[in-house]
Amino acid sequence: MADRYPTSVPYRQAMDGYHTYRIPAVVMTGAGTVLAFAEGRRASAGDSGHIDLVLKRSTDGGATWGDLVVVATEPRRGTAGNPAPVVLADGRIVLVFVRQGPSATEDKIRRGQVAAADGRRVFVQVSSDDGVSWSAPREITGTVKRPEWRWYATTPGHAIELREGPHAGRILVPGNHSAPPQGSDNGTEGKYNGGHCLLSDDGGETWRIGYVDDNPDGYVNVNETTATELPGGRVYLNTRTDSTAPGTRADAYSADGGETLELPFRPQAGLTGPVVEGSVLWCGSPDTLLFSGPAAPDARALLTVRASGDLGVTWRPVHTVSGLPAAYSDLVRVEGDTVGLLFETGSFGPYESIAFRRIPIAELVP
């Protein structure tokens, strides 16, 4: 890869005792440390089984990385994953994530075949020392997951703390869930996917559910969702969807800090790509909204950063990482003039490594 875009690789397959690393999430702390989170999958690249939530820290802007640290586990060697970290204005890092039992799978959970103790449960941990150490996990499932919801996931990718407007200081974590089936359906059908967000107005102490968008009409099925704050505290949300709506992306806005949506999620056909997670990031000065995700229409490949100068109405490509396989990604403002991109990629498959690239903001402005 060209030196013009410095790129490092914090995670590679078969390193540090893990088969595969997936689901990247990245934040930059107040002290200037880049924190790269991922799922460390022990036995395979699969989405269930023994999976730990792991972290690597970089104190030089993502050029080099420290040792791998296990931040969260499921005590029975089940799954801990879907990291949603956020750096608060007071310097603390709040990490929201989910756990499930060792024998649980998404298919079983969506079918209602898993006991509550083995299903998707939600936890929070906090670091007050720049990500070096973390508090014990504290469960918040009871206040952020409706009893009827089956599948449940946070983001993936970074969460946000609102910095402007009447809800400044609020933490917002996008999430998704599946609703119980109707009639002869079994619950695995995509039309039962829905979106919501988790909100905290006291620095992560207490949590509640904000907006909910689920309607089993098969048009827009909200799935993995990412969010960013626009000027004045307005929130932009962008989601993955596999439905009858045009394209594979949908988006929405909230004017009240995530309590409600201005309109339900609507198709965003301007972001062409496969069904996959993506990331959004607002770059003030210059006022530009960024989206990262694969741009190949029918494959997880051709990772591309796209930019919008009109708050997400229209988009255009501004940076192509490569034509190689690539899947999930997360964007972060590293410095005043640089954006960081943490992303899954490989030469022969998208899950061979998780890499980190620095991109000058001047090259991303429409």
C-alpha positions in Angstrom: 0.0 0.0 0.0 1.2 3.5 -0.8 3.1 5.5 1.8 0.9 8.4 1.0 -1.7 6.6 3.1 0.1 5.0 6.1 -1.5 1.7 6.8 -0.8 -0.7 9.8 -2.3 -4.1 10.6 -3.3 -4.5 14.3 -5.0 -7.9 13.8 -4.2 -10.8 11.6 -5.7 -14.3 11.4 -4.1 -17.0 13.6 -2.3 -14.4 15.9 -2.4 -14.3 19.7 -4.4 -17.5 20.0 -7.4 -16.5 17.8 -8.5 -18.0 14.6 -10.0 -14.8 13.1 -10.6 -11.2 14.1 -13.8 -9.4 13.1 -16.2 -6.5 13.8 -13.8 -3.5 14.2 -14.6 -0.4 16.3 -12.3 2.5 16.8 -12.1 5.7 18.9 -9.4 8.2 19.8 -9.1 9.1 23.5 -8.6 12.6 24.9 -5.0 11.8 25.5 -4.5 11.0 21.7 -4.5 7.2 22.0 -6.2 5.2 19.3 -8.2 2.3 20.6 -8.9 -0.5 18.1 -11.5 -3.0 19.3 -12.5 -6.3 17.7 -14.0 -9.7 18.2 -11.4 -12.3 18.8 -12.9 -15.6 17.4 -11.2 -18.6 19.0 -12.2 -21.6 16.9 -13.4 -20.3 13.5 -14.5 -17.2 11.7 -18.1 -18.0 12.6 -20.4 -15.5 14.4 -21.1 -17.7 17.5 -19.2 -19.9 19.9 -16.1 -18.8 22.0 -15.6 -15.2 21.1 -13.8 -12.5 23.2 -13.9 -8.8 22.9 -10.3 -7.6 22.4 -8.4 -4.3 22.2 -5.1 -2.9 20.9 -3.9 0.6 21.8 -1.7 2.9 19.7 0.0 5.9 21.1 1.5 7.1 17.8 -1.7 7.7 15.8 -2.1 4.1 14.5 1.4 3.5 13.2 2.2 0.8 15.8 0.1 -1.2 18.2 0.6 -2.5 21.8 -0.1 -6.0 23.0 -3.6 -7.6 22.7 -5.8 -7.2 25.7 -9.0 -9.1 26.4 -11.5 -6.6 27.6 -14.6 -8.7 27.9 -15.5 -12.4 27.9 -18.6 -14.6 28.3 -17.8 -16.7 31.5 -18.9 -20.0 29.9 -16.8 -19.4 26.8 -19.7 -18.1 24.9 -19.7 -14.9 22.8 -18.8 -11.3 23.9 -18.9 -8.9 21.0 -20.4 -6.1 18.9 -18.2 -3.5 20.6 -19.7 0.0 20.8 -17.1 2.3 22.4 -17.4 6.1 23.0 -15.0 8.6 24.5 -16.8 11.1 26.8 -16.0 14.7 27.3 -14.7 13.9 30.7 -12.1 11.5 29.3 -13.7 8.2 30.3 -14.3 5.5 27.7 -17.7 3.8 27.9 -18.0 0.4 26.1 -21.3 -1.2 25.4 -21.4 -4.8 24.1 -23.5 -7.9 24.0 -23.0 -11.5 25.2 -24.7 -14.9 24.4 -24.2 -18.4 25.7 -21.8 -20.9 24.1 -24.4 -23.0 22.3 -26.5 -20.1 21.1 -26.6 -19.0 17.4 -28.5 -16.2 15.7 -30.8 -18.8 14.0 -31.7 -20.4 17.3 -32.3 -17.0 19.0 -34.5 -15.7 16.2 -36.5 -18.9 16.3 -37.0 -18.5 20.1 -35.1 -21.8 20.8 -32.7 -20.3 23.4 -33.3 -19.6 27.1 -33.1 -16.0 28.2 -29.8 -16.6 30.1 -28.2 -17.8 26.9 -29.7 -15.2 24.6 -28.5 -11.8 23.7 -27.7 -9.7 26.9 -26.3 -6.2 27.0 -23.4 -5.0 29.2 -21.4 -1.9 29.8 -17.8 -1.4 31.0 -15.8 1.8 31.7 -12.2 2.8 31.5 -10.9 5.9 33.3 -7.2 5.4 32.4 -7.1 5.8 28.6 -8.2 2.2 27.9 -5.5 0.5 30.0 -7.9 -1.1 32.5 -11.7 -1.6 32.6 -14.4 -1.9 35.2 -16.2 -5.2 35.7 -19.1 -5.7 33.2 -22.5 -4.4 34.4 -25.6 -5.8 32.8 -28.2 -3.3 31.4 -30.4 -5.7 29.4 -33.5 -5.0 31.5 -33.7 -1.3 30.5 -32.6 -1.5 26.9 -34.1 -4.7 25.5 -37.9 -5.3 25.2 -38.9 -8.7 26.5 -40.4 -9.8 23.1 -37.2 -9.0 21.2 -35.2 -12.0 20.2 -32.0 -11.2 18.3 -30.2 -8.1 19.6 -27.0 -6.2 18.6 -25.2 -3.0 19.3 -23.9 -0.9 16.3 -21.2 -2.4 15.4 -18.7 0.4 15.4 -18.2 3.4 17.7 -21.1 5.1 19.5 -21.5 8.8 20.0 -21.8 11.4 22.8 -23.7 14.5 21.7 -21.7 17.7 22.1 -24.2 20.3 20.9 -27.8 21.3 21.3 -30.3 20.7 24.2 -29.2 17.0 24.6 -25.4 17.7 24.9 -23.8 15.0 27.0 -26.2 12.2 26.0 -24.7 8.9 24.9 -26.4 7.3 21.9 -25.7 3.7 20.9 -27.4 2.5 17.7 -28.8 -1.0 17.9 -30.9 -3.6 16.1 -33.2 -6.4 17.1 -35.6 -9.0 15.7 -39.3 -9.0 16.6 -41.3 -12.2 17.2 -42.8 -13.8 14.1 -46.4 -13.8 13.0 -48.5 -16.6 11.6 -46.5 -19.5 10.2 -43.2 -17.6 10.1 -40.4 -18.8 12.3 -38.6 -15.5 13.1 -35.6 -15.9 10.8 -37.3 -13.9 8.0 -35.6 -10.6 7.3 -38.8 -8.6 7.6 -38.6 -9.0 11.4 -35.4 -7.0 11.6 -35.8 -3.7 13.4 -33.7 -0.8 14.7 -33.5 1.2 17.9 -31.0 3.1 20.0 -29.8 3.0 23.6 -29.6 6.3 25.4 -27.9 7.5 28.6 -28.1 11.0 30.1 -25.8 10.4 33.1 -22.5 9.3 31.6 -23.5 5.6 31.2 -24.9 5.0 34.7 -28.5 4.4 33.6 -29.8 3.5 30.2 -33.1 3.4 28.3 -34.5 2.8 24.8 -34.8 5.7 22.4 -36.4 5.5 18.9 -37.7 2.2 17.7 -38.2 1.5 14.0 -39.6 -1.9 13.2 -42.4 -2.7 10.8 -42.6 -6.2 9.3 -43.7 -5.0 5.9 -40.6 -6.2 4.1 -39.7 -2.8 2.7 -36.9 -1.4 4.8 -35.6 -3.9 7.4 -33.3 -2.0 9.7 -30.2 -3.9 10.7 -26.7 -2.9 11.7 -26.8 0.9 12.2 -24.2 3.6 12.6 -24.7 7.2 13.8 -23.0 10.6 13.9 -23.8 14.0 15.2 -24.5 16.8 12.7 -24.3 20.5 13.6 -26.6 21.6 16.4 -27.0 18.2 17.8 -29.1 16.6 15.0 -28.3 12.9 14.5 -27.7 11.1 11.2 -28.2 7.4 11.2 -27.3 5.0 8.4 -28.3 1.3 8.3 -27.8 -1.9 6.4 -30.9 -3.4 5.0 -31.8 -6.4 2.8 -35.3 -5.9 1.6 -37.5 -4.9 -1.3 -36.5 -1.2 -0.9 -34.0 0.1 -3.6 -30.4 -0.6 -2.8 -28.9 -2.0 0.4 -28.7 1.1 2.6 -31.3 3.2 4.4 -30.9 6.4 6.5 -32.8 8.5 9.0 -32.4 11.7 11.1 -33.3 12.5 14.7 -33.8 16.1 15.9 -34.4 15.2 19.6 -31.2 13.3 20.4 -32.4 9.9 19.4 -35.7 9.9 21.2 -37.6 9.7 17.9 -36.9 9.8 14.2 -38.0 12.7 12.0 -39.2 10.1 9.5 -38.8 6.3 9.5 -35.7 4.9 7.8 -35.9 5.4 4.1 -33.8 3.9 1.2 -30.5 5.6 0.5 -29.8 4.2 -3.0 -26.9 6.6 -3.5 -24.7 4.3 -1.5 -24.2 1.3 -3.8 -22.7 -1.8 -2.2 -23.4 -5.3 -0.9 -25.4 -6.1 2.3 -22.8 -5.2 4.9 -22.1 -2.9 7.9 -20.9 0.6 7.2 -19.6 3.6 9.2 -20.5 7.3 9.2 -18.5 10.3 10.6 -19.2 14.0 10.5 -16.2 16.1 9.9 -16.8 19.7 10.9 -14.6 22.3 9.3 -14.9 21.5 6.5 -18.6 20.4 6.9 -18.5 17.0 5.3 -20.3 13.7 6.1 -18.3 10.5 5.4 -19.4 7.0 4.8 -17.1 3.9 4.6 -18.1 0.6 3.2 -17.5 -1.8 0.2 -18.6 -0.4 -3.1 -18.8 -3.5 -5.2 -22.5 -4.0 -5.9 -22.6 -7.7 -5.2 -19.5 -8.6 -3.1 -17.7 -7.5 0.0 -14.9 -5.8 -1.8 -13.6 -2.4 -3.1 -13.7 -0.6 0.3 -14.5 3.0 -0.4 -15.0 6.2 1.5 -17.8 8.4 0.2 -18.6 12.0 1.1 -21.7 14.1 1.2 -21.7 17.9 1.3 -25.5 18.1 1.9 -26.0 16.2 5.1 -26.4 12.8 3.5 -28.8 13.6 0.6 -26.3 12.8 -2.1 -22.9 11.0 -2.1 -19.8 10.6 -4.2 -16.7 8.5 -3.8 -13.6 10.3 -2.5 -11.1 7.6 -1.5 -10.8 3.9 -2.6 -8.7 1.8 -0.3 -8.2 -1.0 -2.8 -10.0 -3.4 -5.1 -9.4 -6.3 -2.6 -12.0 -8.1 -0.6 -13.1 -6.0 2.4 -16.1 -6.0 4.7 -16.8 -4.1 8.0 -15.2 -0.8 8.8 -15.2 2.1 11.3 -14.2 5.8 10.9 -12.5 8.0 13.5 -11.2 11.6 13.5 -7.5 11.0 14.5 -6.2 14.5 14.3 -7.4 17.9 13.0 -6.4 17.1 9.5 -6.6 13.2 9.4 -9.3 10.5 9.4 -8.5 7.0 10.5 -10.2 3.9 9.0 -10.2 0.6 10.7 -11.4 -2.2 8.3 -11.6 -5.9 7.6 -9.6 -6.9 4.5 -7.4 -9.5 2.9 -5.8 -10.6 -0.4 -8.1 -13.7 -0.9 -10.9 -13.0 1.6 -12.3 -10.1 3.6 -11.6 -11.6 7.0 -7.8 -12.2 6.8 -6.9 -9.1 8.8 -8.1 -5.8 10.3 -6.0 -2.9 9.1 -5.9 0.8 10.0 -5.3 3.5 7.4 -4.7 7.3 7.8 -6.3 9.6 5.2 -5.9 13.3 4.9 -9.2 15.1 5.3 -8.3 17.5 2.5 -8.7 14.5 0.1 -12.2 13.7 1.4 -13.9 17.0 0.9 -16.4 17.0 -2.0 
